[in-house]
Amino acid sequence: MQASIQVRYLHISISDQTLSAIEDQQKVFEFSVSTALNGHGCEQGSGKTPVGKHYIRAKIGGSEPLNAVFVARRATGEIYSEKLAQQFPKRDWILSRILWLCGQEVGVNRLGGVDSMARYIYIHGTPDSEPMGVPKSHGCVRMRNTDVVTLFDWVPVGCPVMIEV
């Protein structure tokens, strides 16, 4: 990976299940992702991935190890394993890093019943056993753990994120 990358914005394609990192008008990397099983939409409680203009409001977990487990944006001290997964079979695993998204379009993905930040929409790591390239999440954008750690280091807080169908 290139350590000197300074990502200017991210583009997430729901139809392609990809996240592209853009620097100086050029795609510098593309990651396979998993968006919502329920499709795209911005409504609170929908379990859908929101569309439109967003930005990274917060970066969480920069000093945590690979596969660190997060609950309510806090590291639990656990490291994901199959044994832990068997203990908590219903958990929506949020691992390694969190990039918390905030919508920029009032009435579309910001404020009221469509607020991406209030919906806790993240780009985050997921167990390596979960498939990428197919919609399976509860609304967030899931990535491979090594990919989200790499991306975390490339993007600043405030980085624009466009999510499109």
Helices and strands as residue ranges (DSSP letters): E 9-13, E 18-23, E 26-32, E 52-60, E 68-71, E 74-79, H 82-87, E 94-103, G 112-114, E 122-125, E 141-143, H 145-154, E 160-164
